[in-house]
């Protein structure tokens, strides 16, 4: 049983992580609208964070020998894939909508568990999926023929699919397959960022970007600010701080509690987009967003025991996996 001080510290860290991740899209969108390509913003975020955390790489270099596939997969899907798809999506659709679409990931994980691994899925988890999908239909206003850009919605769905890769990789990180210790989460983050930066460098070709944009100003909901400010926020707060606080929170809380708190990320992103970017959602979309979060909450609470394998109804790996508690997000 966790003592009250440890639990309080864990909840505080989880809230900080949710806030930090939730603000990533709000900070990135002004840079995109100022002229940077979404992929270049993603590269800036990942490469900048990798550079900040580079001093920790030497301490965890043993992972390069023991878990090369895990690190490569984490970098490709959980870092490069999620961020690239999400940032490309917010260039075409509102931040809140893009993030809510990402919350289909728990439903996709359940589909993987049920139809690929052929494992039992609880009724509560299935109910969570139904609520999440129904809520998503309200968010995108499907009765209006998908009011938002179809490509943007597909990109947000791609981010959700990349999250599934993160969840599956989390299961493979519980041990080395031969009784070896679990992969250290900080080491996985460091080398995941480095691998993601390498992939994005080849894809984004950052040397072709107009980085003079960062010396200018960007529009933040009608207010012009130095473009370097949202850039620094994206690197230091929405990536480095968000990942580290997420890892520390899962070590102080159960995965279920940390997962529920992380659902606040969508709320934070929607509220910040509303206040700072003037992206207003209709009553139906707010109701749909509530259903998506309720579905994620129910699915998370119906997660199986830690030794049951991959998450089959939640959005976090088990404590024994000791991998980062948050999908790298958004």
KAWOUR-V889618 format. One record per residue. N is the residue number from 1. RES is the residue in three letters. SS is DSSP state (H for helix, E for strand, - for the rest). PHI is phi in whole degrees, -180 to 180 (999 if undefined). D_FIRST is the distance of its C-alpha to the first C-alpha in Angstrom with 2 decimals. Layout:
n & res & ss & phi & d_first
N & RES & SS & PHI & D_FIRST
N & RES & SS & PHI & D_FIRST
//
This chain:
n & res & ss & phi & d_first
1 & UNK & - & 999 & 0.00
2 & UNK & - & -78 & 3.78
3 & UNK & - & -75 & 6.47
4 & UNK & H & -63 & 9.37
5 & UNK & H & -67 & 11.71
6 & UNK & H & -65 & 10.13
7 & UNK & H & -64 & 9.62
8 & UNK & H & -63 & 13.14
9 & UNK & H & -64 & 14.59
10 & UNK & H & -64 & 13.44
11 & UNK & H & -64 & 14.96
12 & UNK & H & -62 & 18.01
13 & UNK & H & -63 & 18.56
14 & UNK & H & -65 & 18.31
15 & UNK & H & -66 & 20.82
16 & UNK & H & -62 & 23.06
17 & UNK & H & -63 & 23.08
18 & UNK & H & -62 & 24.00
19 & UNK & H & -65 & 26.70
20 & UNK & H & -64 & 28.05
21 & UNK & H & -67 & 28.39
22 & UNK & H & -64 & 29.74
23 & UNK & - & -87 & 32.50
24 & UNK & H & -65 & 33.82
25 & UNK & H & -67 & 36.33
26 & UNK & H & -64 & 37.55
27 & UNK & H & -77 & 38.31
28 & UNK & H & -78 & 39.85
29 & UNK & H & -60 & 42.14
30 & UNK & H & -60 & 44.46
31 & UNK & H & -68 & 44.99
32 & UNK & H & -66 & 45.92
33 & UNK & H & -70 & 48.25
34 & UNK & - & -78 & 49.76
35 & UNK & - & 131 & 51.00
36 & UNK & - & -81 & 48.38
37 & UNK & - & -67 & 47.83
38 & UNK & H & -52 & 44.29
39 & UNK & H & -64 & 44.06
40 & UNK & H & -70 & 45.11
41 & UNK & H & -67 & 42.39
42 & UNK & H & -61 & 39.83
43 & UNK & H & -61 & 41.35
44 & UNK & H & -59 & 41.22
45 & UNK & H & -64 & 37.52
46 & UNK & H & -73 & 36.50
47 & UNK & H & -66 & 39.04
48 & UNK & H & -63 & 38.32
49 & UNK & H & -67 & 34.58
50 & UNK & H & -62 & 35.36
51 & UNK & H & -65 & 37.72
52 & UNK & H & -63 & 35.19
53 & UNK & H & -93 & 32.59
54 & UNK & H & -55 & 35.31
55 & UNK & H & -57 & 34.76
56 & UNK & H & -85 & 31.42
57 & UNK & - & -63 & 33.24
58 & UNK & H & -61 & 34.57
59 & UNK & H & -63 & 31.19
60 & UNK & H & -113 & 30.11
61 & UNK & - & -66 & 33.57
62 & UNK & - & -62 & 32.50
63 & UNK & H & -64 & 31.14
64 & UNK & H & -63 & 34.78
65 & UNK & H & -89 & 35.58
66 & UNK & H & -86 & 32.49
67 & UNK & - & -136 & 31.70
68 & UNK & H & -63 & 34.91
69 & UNK & H & -68 & 34.72
70 & UNK & H & -60 & 31.17
71 & UNK & H & -65 & 32.19
72 & UNK & H & -65 & 35.45
73 & UNK & H & -66 & 33.89
74 & UNK & H & -63 & 31.21
75 & UNK & H & -66 & 34.02
76 & UNK & H & -72 & 36.34
77 & UNK & H & -92 & 34.18
78 & UNK & H & -72 & 31.04
79 & UNK & H & -105 & 33.04
80 & UNK & H & -67 & 36.76
81 & UNK & H & -64 & 36.81
82 & UNK & H & -61 & 34.31
83 & UNK & H & -67 & 35.72
84 & UNK & H & -63 & 39.35
85 & UNK & H & -66 & 39.15
86 & UNK & H & -66 & 37.23
87 & UNK & H & -68 & 39.55
88 & UNK & H & -66 & 42.59
89 & UNK & H & -68 & 41.40
90 & UNK & H & -71 & 41.02
91 & UNK & - & -73 & 44.56
92 & UNK & - & -120 & 45.75
93 & UNK & - & -135 & 43.36
94 & UNK & - & -58 & 41.23
95 & UNK & H & -57 & 37.96
96 & UNK & H & -61 & 35.93
97 & UNK & H & -65 & 37.60
98 & UNK & H & -60 & 37.06
99 & UNK & H & -71 & 33.33
100 & UNK & H & -67 & 32.99
101 & UNK & H & -63 & 34.95
102 & UNK & H & -60 & 32.48
103 & UNK & - & -75 & 29.77
104 & UNK & - & -76 & 31.62
105 & UNK & H & -54 & 29.81
106 & UNK & H & -58 & 27.07
107 & UNK & H & -66 & 30.01
108 & UNK & H & -68 & 31.78
109 & UNK & H & -64 & 28.81
110 & UNK & H & -62 & 28.74
111 & UNK & H & -62 & 32.48
112 & UNK & H & -61 & 32.05
113 & UNK & H & -65 & 29.57
114 & UNK & H & -76 & 31.73
115 & UNK & H & -101 & 35.21
116 & UNK & H & -94 & 35.01
117 & UNK & - & -87 & 32.33
118 & UNK & - & 55 & 33.19
119 & UNK & - & -107 & 29.66
120 & UNK & - & -69 & 28.57
121 & UNK & - & -119 & 27.31
122 & UNK & - & -67 & 25.65
123 & UNK & H & -64 & 27.68
124 & UNK & H & -62 & 25.12
125 & UNK & H & -64 & 25.34
126 & UNK & H & -62 & 29.13
127 & UNK & H & -62 & 29.18
128 & UNK & H & -60 & 27.36
129 & UNK & H & -65 & 30.10
130 & UNK & H & -60 & 32.83
131 & UNK & H & -63 & 31.62
132 & UNK & H & -64 & 31.35
133 & UNK & H & -68 & 34.83
134 & UNK & H & -63 & 36.32
135 & UNK & H & -63 & 34.97
136 & UNK & H & -62 & 36.40
137 & UNK & H & -60 & 39.75
138 & UNK & H & -72 & 39.74
139 & UNK & H & -61 & 38.80
140 & UNK & - & -89 & 41.73
141 & UNK & - & 51 & 43.93
142 & UNK & H & -62 & 45.04
143 & UNK & H & -70 & 47.61
144 & UNK & H & -98 & 49.47
145 & UNK & - & 77 & 49.82
146 & UNK & - & 59 & 46.94
147 & UNK & - & -64 & 47.83
148 & UNK & - & -94 & 46.28
149 & UNK & - & -57 & 47.60
150 & UNK & H & -63 & 47.09
151 & UNK & H & -65 & 46.73
152 & UNK & H & -62 & 44.04
153 & UNK & H & -66 & 42.07
154 & UNK & H & -66 & 42.53
155 & UNK & H & -66 & 41.29
156 & UNK & H & -64 & 38.12
157 & UNK & H & -66 & 37.68
158 & UNK & H & -62 & 38.24
159 & UNK & H & -63 & 35.33
160 & UNK & H & -64 & 33.15
161 & UNK & H & -63 & 34.53
162 & UNK & H & -66 & 33.71
163 & UNK & H & -63 & 30.09
164 & UNK & H & -59 & 30.15
165 & UNK & H & -58 & 31.31
166 & UNK & H & -63 & 28.27
167 & UNK & H & -63 & 25.90
168 & UNK & H & -66 & 27.95
169 & UNK & H & -64 & 28.04
170 & UNK & H & -60 & 24.27
171 & UNK & H & -65 & 24.20
172 & UNK & H & -73 & 26.82
173 & UNK & - & -93 & 24.82
174 & UNK & - & -67 & 22.11
175 & UNK & - & -158 & 24.35
176 & UNK & - & -81 & 27.96
177 & UNK & - & 87 & 29.09
178 & UNK & - & -130 & 29.93
179 & UNK & - & 90 & 26.61
180 & UNK & - & -68 & 26.58
181 & UNK & - & -66 & 23.51
182 & UNK & - & -64 & 22.22
183 & UNK & - & -66 & 24.25
184 & UNK & - & -67 & 23.08
185 & UNK & H & -63 & 22.55
186 & UNK & H & -65 & 24.60
187 & UNK & H & -63 & 27.37
188 & UNK & H & -64 & 27.44
189 & UNK & H & -63 & 27.80
190 & UNK & H & -59 & 30.54
191 & UNK & H & -76 & 32.58
192 & UNK & H & -65 & 31.95
193 & UNK & H & -65 & 33.51
194 & UNK & H & -65 & 36.32
195 & UNK & H & -66 & 37.04
196 & UNK & H & -63 & 36.94
197 & UNK & H & -64 & 39.28
198 & UNK & H & -64 & 41.66
199 & UNK & H & -63 & 41.80
200 & UNK & H & -68 & 42.32
201 & UNK & H & -63 & 44.99
202 & UNK & H & -70 & 47.01
203 & UNK & H & -85 & 46.60
204 & UNK & H & -82 & 46.79
205 & UNK & - & 50 & 49.52
206 & UNK & H & -61 & 48.46
207 & UNK & H & -68 & 51.79
208 & UNK & H & -94 & 53.44
209 & UNK & - & -77 & 51.35
210 & UNK & - & -92 & 52.91
211 & UNK & H & -72 & 50.59
212 & UNK & H & -65 & 52.96
213 & UNK & H & -57 & 51.00
214 & UNK & H & -68 & 48.34
215 & UNK & H & -86 & 51.06
216 & UNK & - & -97 & 51.95
217 & UNK & E & -124 & 50.25
218 & UNK & E & -127 & 48.12
219 & UNK & E & -91 & 47.95
220 & UNK & E & -117 & 44.66
221 & UNK & - & 61 & 45.37
222 & UNK & - & 98 & 48.83
223 & UNK & E & -111 & 48.01
224 & UNK & E & -86 & 49.10
225 & UNK & E & -133 & 46.87
226 & UNK & E & -58 & 47.34
227 & UNK & H & -62 & 46.24
228 & UNK & H & -67 & 44.53
229 & UNK & H & -66 & 41.86
230 & UNK & H & -64 & 40.31
231 & UNK & H & -66 & 40.74
232 & UNK & H & -65 & 38.73
233 & UNK & H & -61 & 36.03
234 & UNK & H & -60 & 35.83
235 & UNK & H & -78 & 35.44
236 & UNK & H & -81 & 33.31
237 & UNK & H & -91 & 31.16
238 & UNK & H & -76 & 31.08
239 & UNK & H & -123 & 30.64
240 & UNK & H & -63 & 29.55
241 & UNK & H & -63 & 27.24
242 & UNK & H & -63 & 25.93
243 & UNK & H & -65 & 25.09
244 & UNK & H & -66 & 23.52
245 & UNK & H & -67 & 21.28
246 & UNK & H & -64 & 20.29
247 & UNK & H & -64 & 19.32
248 & UNK & H & -66 & 17.36
249 & UNK & H & -69 & 15.48
250 & UNK & H & -68 & 14.40
251 & UNK & H & -77 & 13.00
252 & UNK & H & -108 & 10.69
253 & UNK & - & -124 & 10.00
254 & UNK & - & -72 & 9.96
255 & UNK & H & -57 & 13.70
256 & UNK & H & -64 & 14.16
257 & UNK & H & -65 & 13.25
258 & UNK & H & -62 & 15.28
259 & UNK & H & -66 & 17.99
260 & UNK & H & -65 & 18.40
261 & UNK & H & -62 & 18.77
262 & UNK & H & -65 & 21.27
263 & UNK & - & -61 & 23.41
264 & UNK & H & -66 & 24.47
265 & UNK & H & -57 & 26.54
266 & UNK & H & -64 & 29.22
267 & UNK & H & -65 & 29.34
268 & UNK & H & -60 & 29.68
269 & UNK & H & -62 & 32.37
270 & UNK & H & -66 & 34.29
271 & UNK & H & -66 & 34.29
272 & UNK & H & -64 & 35.31
273 & UNK & H & -64 & 37.99
274 & UNK & H & -66 & 39.21
275 & UNK & H & -76 & 39.43
276 & UNK & H & -92 & 40.56
277 & UNK & - & -106 & 42.43
278 & UNK & - & 61 & 43.69
279 & UNK & - & -93 & 42.44
280 & UNK & - & -92 & 42.38
281 & UNK & - & -109 & 40.96
282 & UNK & - & -74 & 42.52
283 & UNK & H & -61 & 40.95
284 & UNK & H & -65 & 40.77
285 & UNK & H & -70 & 39.03
286 & UNK & H & -65 & 36.44
287 & UNK & H & -63 & 35.86
288 & UNK & H & -62 & 35.66
289 & UNK & H & -63 & 33.15
290 & UNK & H & -63 & 30.94
291 & UNK & H & -67 & 31.26
292 & UNK & H & -61 & 30.42
293 & UNK & H & -67 & 27.19
294 & UNK & H & -64 & 26.38
295 & UNK & H & -64 & 27.12
296 & UNK & H & -64 & 24.91
297 & UNK & H & -63 & 22.04
298 & UNK & H & -65 & 22.61
299 & UNK & H & -61 & 23.10
300 & UNK & H & -65 & 19.90
301 & UNK & H & -68 & 17.85
302 & UNK & - & -97 & 19.70
303 & UNK & - & -62 & 18.74
304 & UNK & - & -75 & 18.67
305 & UNK & - & -62 & 16.17
306 & UNK & H & -55 & 15.88
307 & UNK & H & -91 & 18.50
308 & UNK & H & -89 & 20.90
309 & UNK & - & 99 & 22.75
310 & UNK & - & -63 & 23.63
311 & UNK & - & -60 & 22.01
312 & UNK & - & -117 & 23.81
313 & UNK & - & 153 & 23.09
314 & UNK & - & -138 & 21.08
315 & UNK & - & -114 & 21.97
316 & UNK & - & -137 & 19.56
317 & UNK & - & -72 & 19.43
318 & UNK & - & -71 & 16.45
319 & UNK & H & -60 & 14.04
320 & UNK & H & -70 & 16.02
321 & UNK & H & -72 & 19.18
322 & UNK & - & 55 & 18.26
323 & UNK & - & -94 & 21.08
324 & UNK & - & -55 & 21.41
325 & UNK & - & -81 & 19.37
326 & UNK & - & -119 & 22.52
327 & UNK & - & -66 & 25.81
328 & UNK & - & -76 & 28.22
329 & UNK & - & -75 & 29.98
330 & UNK & - & -77 & 31.68
//
